[in-house]
């Protein structure tokens, strides 16, 4: 009996080679694939000749017919199946080569309406693939052009057929997940549809003995989906995790001069709030910022970031929310860094940075847009909305009010501290972190660490024992603002802040002991604002 293959593909890559290899087989095909093969002198039987039924409904119904699915699903070792085919005058189909309408791509096309996108939902294709995959012992099923050559080379072992079948269900489950996300308007559905595609295998995970890989959403671009690496070694697991935090922190202040997220709320809630600078530089080490600042220029922002912790930035990741220029590139090139990321680089700046052959230079075009974030736990996933609300109120709870400069620094500090591991404290001077504390099990430890660090940084700058790089706040005046990601359980943080010269504090409020902190602030003449929004980052 002559073998038969059904070929119906949207992606024509490699299909001529496969069809040419199948010389002597009867090739059944549909629509555009049929025409493509015939135009290349490959004999084809149209699917309607097999089904005895014409394509209809604008091509929505072509292969949904017993003549197709019975030919695929019949088990050759079951006599009753073969007898049924004979009685119905049907024949087996021994190879199915199908790839699907490009729904992954079309669902991301903002120029298309919902109804237009729906037309790219493939129905017949997944049906044929799943039928062939279920009957992989008798049917070779191909959906990935990368596998065509293996079949041409004669690799049709049972193990390989099973692998091909597994790839089918792997694809169709992701395809269906993307459709589900598009069609189902529920934040937390009964079943979680995730459509992820292998981005790249990674050399190892957090440690050398752990394997790892990067998966990217197939149905939406995301930041890393548009990542362009311009230089350096391959990105590793820890590099990607740190880059994710660094880029989110930099873009929290706007991307390339745009308004930061939540700016409308700030202008609405905070009387006299000034926009401040929008050029941001952030340094990340071990998944938490070790420096972050805004500046009139990128160089100024970088110098402030560097001076916050010149030790920890070594071997870290630096992200900027604007194009990297030549002066900044020279300064970045003086330091060992794992990654430098920005929306773009001046040509000369790029050449300067490329002199460090292992430095990973990453161009990122997109601001973070994910609405939810996921954390793996043993047995499942924790899912939550991304932390997008900066503040819900602006309540001055002390007798002393913050001045205009303090307000600008308080807004900066609250934005920046949200990216530090809880319990998180940030000391701020002129839109720059001068001391950062976090990741501790109580709040007083990171507060003391951040305050001590700030005092040491500013003292070193005033004595010119650190490279100031022309930083405008190179003087002995203490930082004035302390920002906290959560409320104060006791007055001890206020006491420590007063000793260090802090004049304004911003925190969510909401502790049973808020009164103690307010009274302490009034005692020291410190202004304190409650925002009503905590920003835990575990």
N, C-alpha and C positions, 0 to 999 in steps of 0.2 A: 504494500500500500504506500502510495506516495505520501511523504511527510508534508505537513502544512505549517506555515508560520503566519501569524497575524502581526502586522507592523502598522502602528498608528502613533506617530510621534509629533510633538510640537517642535522639539529641538532636533534638527536634522543632522547634527554633528555625528560623523562616523556611520551614518545609516547606509550610505552607498556601499561602503566596504562590507558591512554585514550582509546586505541584500545580495551583493555579488558572491559572497561566500556560500549563500544558500541556493546556489545554482542546482537545479533539479528538484527543489522544493516548490510547492505551490505557495505563492505569497499572496495573502489576503490583505487588503488595505482599504483605507478610507480617505475621502476628501483630499486635502492638500498633500498628504503623504503619498496617496495613490498617484496623483498628478506628478509629484516630484520624481517618483521612481520611474514612471512611464517616460517622462522627459529625458531620463537618463538610460533609456533602452532596457529597462528591467521589466519583464512581463509581470503583470499584476492582475489578480482577480478582485473585482470590486466587492465590498462586503455585502452590498445589496443583492449580488448574484448568489451569495451563499445563503442569506436569510430569506430571499424571495420577497423582500419587503424594502421599499425605497426609504432612503433617509428622509426624515420629516421634522417638522417643528424647528426650522432653521438649523438643522443639524443636531438638535438636542437628542434625537433618538437615531442611533446608527447601529450600535453593537449590542443593545439591550434586547437580546433575542436568544431563544433556546439553541438555535443552530450554532451560535457562538459559544455560549456558556456550557452547553452540554458537551460540545467538542473539546472544551478545555478541561472540564471537571470529571469527565468519565475516567474511572480507574481501569487501567488496561488489564490488571490481573483479576478483575471481577467479571466473570462471564456475563452476568446479568446486565452489567453496564454496556458491554460491547453489543450484546443482543438488542438492547434498547436502541442504541445508535443505528443498528442495521434496520430495525423495524421502522424507525423514524426517517430512514434514509439520510442520516447525518454522518459526518466524518470527524475524526479526532483532529485537534489542533495541538501541535507538538512544541511550538515555540511562540511565546507572546512577547513582543517588544513594544512597550508603551511608555511614553513619558507624558506628563500631565500639563494641562493648561497652566500658564504662569501666574497662578493666583498669588503666590508669595510676592511677586514683583508688583502686580496690579493693585493689590490692596494697599500698597504704599504710595500709589499715584494719586496725589491730591486733586488732579485735574479731572478724575473720573467720578461720576455719581455712584451712589450705592447700587442702582440698578445695572449700571455698566459693569461694575465690579462683579456682581452676581453672575454675569454671563461668563466669567472666567472660572467659575466653579466647575470642575470636571466631574462628571457622574459616571459615564461609561468607562473612562480610563481606569479609575480606581477599582471599579467592578471587575474588569478583566484581569487586572493585576492581582487582585486578591484571590480570584478564582484560580489563576495559574499558580500563585504562591501556595495555596492550599494543596494543590495537586503537583507539588514540585518533583515528586518521584518520577512523574511521567512527562512533565512539561518544563521546559527551560523558560524562565521568566527574566526579562531584562528591562530595567528602567533607567539604568545609569550608563551613559555612553562609555564610561571608563571600563566597563565589563565586556564590551563587545569583542575586544581583541582576544580576551581569554577564551571565549567561545570559538572564535575563528581559529585559535591555536589548538583547539581540541579539548580544552579543560571543561568537561561536562560531567565530572564525577558527582556522585550523590551528595558528598559533603559540600561541593561548590554550589550545587543546585539549592541545597538547604540554605546556604549563605545568601544566595540571590533572593530566595523567598523571604528571608529575614529582612533584607534590605527593602523589600516591597512594603512590609508592614511597618517598618521604621519610617519610611517616607509617607505612607498614607496616614499614619497616626499624626505626624507633624502637620500634614496637609489639612487633615480634618480639624486639628487644634487651631490652626490659623483661621479656618472658616468659622469655627465656633466662637473665637474671640471677636470676629467681625460681626457675627449675627447676634450673639448673646450679650445683651447689655446688662450684665450683672457684675458687680465688683467682686463678689465671692461666690461663684457658682458651685453647684453640687460636686462637680468634678473640675479640676484645674486644668485648663488647656494650655500647654506650653509648646511652642513650635520653635525648636532650637536646632541649629545646624553647626556642625563642627567648623570652628574657625581655624584652629591650628592645634596640633599636639604640642605640649610644653615639655621641656627637658626633664623637669621634675616639679614637685609641688612646693610647699613651704620649706620642706627639707629634702635632701637628696634621695632618701629612701621612699619618698611618696611620688607616685605617678600623678600626672595632671594633664588637663586639656582645657582649651578655651572654646566655649560654645557661644554662638551669637544668635540673636533672634532672626528667624527667617522671614518674618512678616512685618518687621519694622527695623529701621536702620540703627538707632541708638548711637551713642558716642563711639564705642569701639568698632562698630560696623563700618564707620567711615574713617577709621584710623589709617594714617599713611606714615610708614616708617621710612625716614630719609637717610638714616645712618645707624651704624652700630650693630651689636649683637642682637640675637633674637630676644624678644620679650619673654620674661619668665613669669611664673605664677605670682611671686611677690611684687614684681615690677608692675603687673597689671592691677593688682589690688591697690597698690600705692598710687598708681596713676589715676585710678577711679576716684579716690578720695581727693587727690590734688586738683584734678580737673573740676570736680564738683565745687570745691572750695573757691577756686579761681573764678568760676562762672557764677558763683553766688553773688558776685559784685558786678555782674553783667559781662557779656562777651563782646569784645571789640567795641567798647563804648556804649553799648545798649544799657538801658535801665536794668538794675538787678531785680530779681523776683521779690515781690512784696513791697516794692517802692511806693506803690499807690497807697498801701496801708500805712506806711511810715508817714507820708505826706498828710494823710487824713487824720492820723491819731496823734502825731507829735508836733505840737506848735513850734514854729521856728526851725524845724528840721532842715538842715542844708544837705544838698545831695552829696557833697564831698567829692573826693577823687574817685575815678572809676577804673584806673589802671591798677591791676592787682598782680602780685607775685606771691606764690605760696611754696614753701618747702615742706616735704613730707618725709618722715622716717618711721618705719614700722607702723604704717597705716594711721598715723596721726600727725598733724602739723607740728613742725618744730620752728616755724616762722611764717608769718603772713602779714602783708602790709599793702597799703595803697600809696600811690605817689602821683605827683604831677607828671612824671616821666616813668618809663619802665625801669630805667637805671635807678632812680630814686627808690622805687618800690622794692627792687631787688636788694639794694644796699640795706634798707631797713629790715627786710626779711633775713638777710644774712646775719646781721648783727644781733638778732634775737637769740641765736644759738649757733655761733660759728663752728662749734664742734660737731653737733648732731647733724647738721646739713651735709657733712662729709659722707659721700656714698648714698645720698638721698635722691629725691626726685623733686624737680622744680617745674612748676606750671605757671604760665602767664596767660592772662586773658586778652592779650593784644599781641600784635606782630613783634617779634624779637628783632631789635635793631643792632647796629654794629657796637656801640659802646657797651650794651648789656652783654652781647656775645663775648666780648673780650673778658669781662668780669666772670661770666659763667665758665669760660675756658680755663680760668686759673684754678679751678676747683675740680676734684674728682666727684663726678655725679654719675648716677646710673642712667637717668632719663631727664631730658628737657622737653617739655611739651608746650605748644602754643598753636594758635590758629594759623600762623604763618611765620615766615622768616625772611628778612631781607636777604638778597642773594649773597652779599658779602658776609653778612652775619652767619649764614649757613655754611659758607666755606671756612670761616673761622672755627666754628664748632666741629666741623668734620675733621679737623686736624686731630681730634681725639677719636681714633678709629673705633673704639669700643663704646663710645657714648651713643646711647639710643636717642635719636632726634625724632620726635613724634609730632606730626601735624594733625590736629583735630579741628574739624570744621563745625561740628554740631555742639550745641549746648545740651546738657542733660535734660531729658524730657520724660523719663520713666515716671509713671504714676505710683508704682508700688515697688517694694524691695523684698527680697526673699532671703531667708536664712535656713540652711539645712540643719535639721535636728534628726536624731536617730529615729527613723520611722516615718519621716515626713518633712514638711516645710512650714516654717512660720512666714506669714505674709502680712505686710502692713503697708499703709499708704506712706509714700515718701514724706519727709518732714519739710513741708513747703510754707508753713505759716510762721512768720518771724515773731510777731507779737499780736496779741488780741486787744491790748489796751496800753495806755501810757499813763500810769498813775504815780504821781509824785507823792510819796507817803511820808516825807520828812519836812521839817520846817525850812530847810535849805533847799533851793531849787538848783538844778544844773544850769550852767551857762551854755551859750551856743556852741562853744568848742567842745565842752563836755558831752553835749547831746550828740554831736557828730561822732565822737569817739565811742559813745555808748552804743549807738546803732552799729558802727563797725564791729565793736567787740561782741555784740550779741550775734551778728551774722557769723563771725569767725569762730566763736567758741562752740558753735553747733557741730563743728567737724572734729572737735577734740574728744577723746574718750572720756566718758563720765568716771568719776566726778570731775567736772571740767571748770577750770578757772583761767581767765586770761586777763593780763594787765596790759593796758593800752595807753599809748601816747601818740598823739597826732596821727591817727589812723594806721597804727602799726602795733603789733604785739611786741612787747618788750619782755614779757615773761609768760610762759604757758605751763600749766600743771594739769594733769589728768590721769585717768586710769587707776585711781586709788579707791580704796574701799570706804573712805570717809572724805569729807570735804575740806577739813582743816589742813590735811597734809598737802594736797595740790595747791591750796591757797598760799601756804607758807613757801612752798617751792616756787610758785610763780612770782610771789612778791620778792623773795630773795634773789631770784634770777633777774628780775627787772632792775632791782637796786644795783646788782653787780654789773649788768650791761650798761646802764647809764653812767655809772661811776667810771667804768673802763673807757667809755667814749669821752667823758669829760676830761680824763687824764691823758687822752690820746694814746692809750695802750691798745686800742683796737682800731682797725682801719675804718675810718668813718665814711670814706667815699663821698664826702660832701653832704652827709645827712643833715637836714635842716635842724633836727632836734639834738644836735651834738652840744649838750650842756648838762649841767649837774641837776637841773630841776627834776624832781621825781615824776613818774607817770601819775596821772590824775584819776584814771578810770579803771575799775575792776568789773569784769563781766562774768557771770556765772550761768551755767546751763540749767541749774535747778535752784530751788529755794535753800535758805540757810536754816539748818535745824537749831543752831545756837547763835549767840552773839559773838562767838570767838573769832569768826572771820572778820567781822567789823573791827574788832579790837586789833587784829593783826594788820588790817588794811590801814587803820588810822596811824599806827606806828610807822608804816612805810610811806605815809604822805598821800594816800588816796583821798580824793575829794568828791568822787561820785561813784556810785555802784548801781549796776543794772542787773536785775535778777527776776525770775518769774513770780516770786512770792507764793503764798499758799501754805506755808508751814503753820502748825499750831503755835509756834514760837515766833512768829513774825514780829510781834510786839517788842520782843527783846532786841531784835536787830534794829528796829525803827528807833527805839529809845537810845541804843548805843550810837546810831548815826547822829541823832539830835545832840547827844552829849559831845560828839567830836566835830559837829558842824559839817557832816558829810551829807550830800544829797543822795537820795536813793529812789529808784524808780522800779515799780512792779510792772511786768509785761503780761502776766497771766498765762504765759506759754512756756512750758519747760521743754528742754531739748536734750533728753537723755540719749547717749550714744554708747551702747554697751559693746 
